[in-house]
Amino acid sequence: MDITARASSIGTLADDTRRALYEHVRAQPEPVSREAAAAAIGISPTTARFHLDKLVEAGLLETEFRRLSGRSGPGAGRPSKLYRRASETIAVSLPERRYDLVGHLLASAIERAANGTSLEDAVAEVARDEGRAIAASAPAGDDPADDLERVSDVLAGQGFEPREDDGALTLANCPFDSLAREHTDLVCSANLALVGGILEGMGCPHLRAHGEPHAGQCCVAVRPAD
């Protein structure tokens, strides 16, 4: 989900009725029927269904079908449509931050370090593997002349805000900003390995990830290998 879609999803809650329905469903330990949700906030079931389905479309709620009587077989009645909070986390951050990604990298590195690898090496290995995995979903390219643009698109999708300058890419945003400021060496080495893994996975041997710390932007740049 891109940032426009995420912002739109959260914007859905600007409607008072939808926000009240979402808060009610979110607070329940079990999925809720539209009739129960309607009664809880004092609206008709028809109105509740309309707004609940809008919340589903926005990715804020999920549905399931179940017979509330607990019975099955003939005469048990039709299953009811029930609503529950969506399992996916939706957040909007400007500039974009990817603390979920860096958290995954560092947790995986700690697990790998428990097997005897140094933490620094484990972070680099895990980040490079993650970069290759990210690259696997990128469109293939036949012309090396297009590689910088392809790499730019992938890095943009990860929140780096790449900017092309004379055949190279500088990264205007660090998606791991607050962690990078407090744990600079560790996070910057992860960034360098992550971008390097993306380049490897995309088959771009003529491009290299370079550590180039600059205040207010990512510590990595992508430049021609020569």
C-alpha positions in Angstrom: 0.0 0.0 0.0 1.6 3.3 -1.0 1.5 6.5 1.1 -1.5 7.9 -0.8 -3.6 4.8 -0.2 -2.5 4.8 3.5 -3.4 8.4 3.9 -6.8 7.8 2.2 -7.4 4.8 4.6 -6.8 6.9 7.7 -8.8 9.8 6.2 -11.8 7.5 6.1 -11.9 7.9 9.9 -12.6 11.7 9.5 -16.3 10.8 9.2 -17.8 10.7 12.8 -20.0 7.7 12.2 -17.2 5.6 10.7 -14.8 6.6 13.4 -17.4 5.6 16.1 -18.0 2.3 14.3 -14.3 1.6 14.0 -13.7 2.4 17.7 -16.6 0.1 18.7 -15.4 -2.8 16.6 -11.8 -2.3 17.7 -12.7 -2.5 21.3 -14.6 -5.8 21.1 -12.8 -9.1 21.8 -14.8 -10.9 19.2 -16.0 -10.0 15.6 -19.2 -7.8 15.6 -22.3 -8.0 13.5 -23.7 -4.9 11.8 -26.8 -5.1 14.0 -24.7 -5.1 17.2 -22.5 -2.3 15.9 -25.5 -0.2 14.9 -27.2 -0.7 18.3 -24.0 0.3 20.1 -23.7 3.7 18.5 -27.4 4.3 17.9 -27.8 4.1 14.1 -29.8 1.9 11.8 -28.4 -1.5 10.6 -28.6 -0.2 7.0 -26.5 2.8 7.8 -24.1 0.7 9.8 -23.6 -1.7 6.9 -22.8 1.1 4.5 -20.1 2.6 6.8 -18.7 -0.7 7.9 -18.2 -1.8 4.3 -16.5 1.5 3.6 -14.1 0.7 6.5 -13.5 -2.7 4.9 -12.7 -1.1 1.5 -10.2 1.2 3.3 -8.4 -1.8 4.8 -9.3 -0.8 8.4 -11.7 -3.7 9.1 -11.9 -7.3 7.9 -14.9 -9.6 7.7 -15.8 -13.2 8.3 -19.0 -15.2 8.0 -20.2 -17.3 10.9 -23.5 -18.6 12.3 -24.0 -16.8 15.6 -26.3 -19.5 16.9 -23.3 -21.9 16.9 -25.6 -24.5 15.2 -24.9 -26.1 11.8 -26.9 -28.1 9.3 -30.5 -27.6 8.0 -32.4 -25.0 10.0 -29.4 -23.4 11.5 -29.9 -20.2 9.5 -27.6 -18.2 7.2 -24.1 -17.2 8.4 -23.8 -13.6 9.6 -21.3 -11.2 8.2 -19.0 -10.1 11.1 -16.5 -7.3 11.3 -13.2 -7.2 13.2 -10.2 -4.8 13.2 -7.8 -5.5 10.3 -4.6 -7.3 11.1 -2.5 -5.0 8.9 -0.9 -2.0 10.4 -1.6 1.3 8.6 0.5 4.3 9.4 1.4 7.5 7.5 4.8 9.2 8.1 6.2 12.1 6.2 9.0 11.7 5.3 8.5 8.0 5.2 10.0 5.9 7.9 10.5 2.1 7.8 11.1 1.1 11.4 9.3 -2.1 10.7 12.0 -3.0 8.2 15.0 -2.0 10.4 13.4 -3.8 13.3 13.1 -7.0 11.3 16.8 -6.6 10.2 18.1 -6.1 13.7 16.0 -8.9 15.2 17.2 -11.3 12.5 20.8 -10.2 13.0 20.6 -10.8 16.8 19.3 -14.3 16.1 22.1 -15.0 13.7 24.7 -13.6 16.1 23.5 -16.1 18.7 25.1 -18.8 16.5 28.5 -17.3 16.8 28.6 -14.6 14.0 29.6 -11.2 15.2 26.7 -8.7 15.4 28.3 -6.4 12.8 28.7 -9.3 10.3 25.2 -10.6 11.1 23.6 -7.2 10.4 25.5 -6.9 7.1 24.5 -10.4 6.0 20.9 -10.1 7.0 20.5 -6.6 5.4 22.2 -7.8 2.2 19.8 -10.8 2.1 16.8 -8.5 2.6 18.0 -6.3 -0.2 18.2 -9.3 -2.6 14.7 -10.3 -1.5 13.4 -6.7 -2.2 15.1 -6.8 -5.6 13.3 -10.1 -6.5 10.0 -8.2 -6.9 11.5 -5.5 -9.2 10.8 -5.6 -13.0 13.5 -7.2 -15.0 15.5 -5.0 -17.4 17.5 -5.8 -20.5 19.2 -2.5 -21.1 21.9 -1.5 -18.6 21.2 2.1 -19.5 17.9 1.8 -17.7 19.3 0.3 -14.5 19.7 3.5 -12.6 16.1 4.4 -13.2 15.0 0.9 -12.1 17.1 1.0 -9.0 15.7 4.5 -8.3 12.1 3.1 -8.5 12.9 0.3 -6.0 14.7 2.6 -3.6 11.8 5.1 -3.8 9.4 2.2 -2.8 11.5 1.7 0.3 11.3 5.4 1.3 14.8 6.5 0.4 13.7 9.4 -1.9 16.4 8.9 -4.5 17.6 11.8 -6.6 19.6 11.4 -9.8 22.6 13.5 -10.2 25.1 13.0 -13.1 24.7 9.3 -13.4 24.4 8.6 -9.7 21.7 8.5 -7.0 21.8 10.3 -3.7 19.2 9.3 -1.1 17.5 12.3 0.4 15.7 10.4 3.1 16.8 7.9 5.7 13.9 5.6 6.4 15.5 4.6 9.7 16.2 8.2 10.8 15.8 8.3 14.6 17.7 5.0 15.0 20.4 6.2 12.6 20.9 9.3 14.7 21.3 7.4 17.9 23.1 4.2 16.6 24.8 5.7 13.5 27.5 3.1 12.8 25.1 0.1 13.2 22.2 1.5 11.1 24.4 3.0 8.4 26.2 -0.3 7.9 22.8 -2.0 7.6 21.7 0.7 5.1 24.8 0.2 3.0 24.4 -3.6 2.9 20.7 -3.3 2.2 21.2 -1.1 -0.9 24.2 -3.2 -1.9 21.9 -6.3 -1.8 19.3 -4.5 -3.9 21.9 -3.8 -6.6 23.2 -7.4 -6.5 19.6 -8.8 -6.7 18.8 -6.5 -9.6 21.9 -7.6 -11.5 23.6 -4.2 -11.7 27.3 -5.0 -11.3 28.2 -1.6 -12.8 26.6 0.2 -9.9 27.9 0.3 -6.3 26.6 1.4 -2.9 28.9 3.9 -1.3 28.9 5.2 2.3 28.6 8.9 2.1 27.3 10.4 5.3 25.5 13.8 4.9 23.5 15.7 7.5 19.7 15.4 6.8 19.8 12.5 4.3 20.7 8.9 4.0 24.3 7.9 4.4 24.4 5.8 1.2 24.7 6.9 -2.4 24.6 4.7 -5.6 27.4 5.4 -8.1 29.0 3.8 -11.1 31.4 1.1 -10.1 34.3 2.5 -12.0 
